[in-house]
Amino acid sequence: MTTTMKKQLLAASVILIAIIAIVCAFVPQFAFAQENPYSQYFSGGDGSTSNPFRITNEAELRHINDTRREEDGFYYVDYSFELINDITLTYDWQPVSGYFRGVFDGNNKTINNMKLNASAKDYCGFFEIIEGGTVKNLRFSDAKIICNNTSELGDIGIIVGLNYGTITNCTVSGTITANNGYNCNIGGICGSTYSGYINKCISSVNITGAGNIGGIAGLATTGRIYDCNLFEGSKIEYYYNTVNGCVGGIVGKAKATTNIQFCINFGDIKYSSGQSNNKNIQPCMGQIVGELNKSVAVNNESSGSTDYSNLKKLFLSTNQLAYCSNGDVGRTIS
């Protein structure tokens, strides 16, 4: 090998070593740039549907709100999460605010002792709003939502205030108290559901309030509620305040082609107001749905009771009791 060839080979080797050094210098930075910056808040995962953020304790659960992004003045949570352990909350919960679009897999674990004050919230629950997202396999035990607001409120539920997504295989127990609110939509699972899908959910929630109240959803619009139960021993107590409400063991008011099927109500419904100055009060009360407006409720069962004896004491007119029923539906509008 000539001296010239040796020099050329040496030069090529130097260039190759320099290229390798440059690549090695940039690879860690590139890998770091690709890592989800929110991964630091959780016990693994990158927030994708195939590799959700893993939540093992209360601090990590509360970090869901830190993954929000803002767009045009609205907040969105687009990531997916998986609950690894049962978690007991030690202080008041702040709802996951904005629109949840990801997947929350409860992994059949339980969130215990969620306490929430609904006074200043339009949408109140573990989530404020689910929009196209999915919540599944999640349990809530001994949840407590209290509203002491005297003005008009929005949607209140243990899992979510307003549902535009899918809630499946979830169980909730606890209490919701909104004695002083009016025009509320209150449900054990969600306050309102619009074009949403709820199935295989069980509620053991005792609800006290006014407006549209249901064991599963207070108001359902153009959605489907299948195979859901209000559990035995659950109570829904309706207090008239300023408007006529719709109260049902599964859904308070269903409208615009909502489909309710294969649901069972084991709970009790009661009109609890002892007095009223409004002689036009005419609530809709039924074991499955209070008011069925251009919607379908078939293949459902009930074994609870509808107690409207206080209405009989307040009013002599049978017209006041026209939409109160121990059957599946209080009032049907075709």
Disulfide bonds with the S-S distance in Angstrom:
none
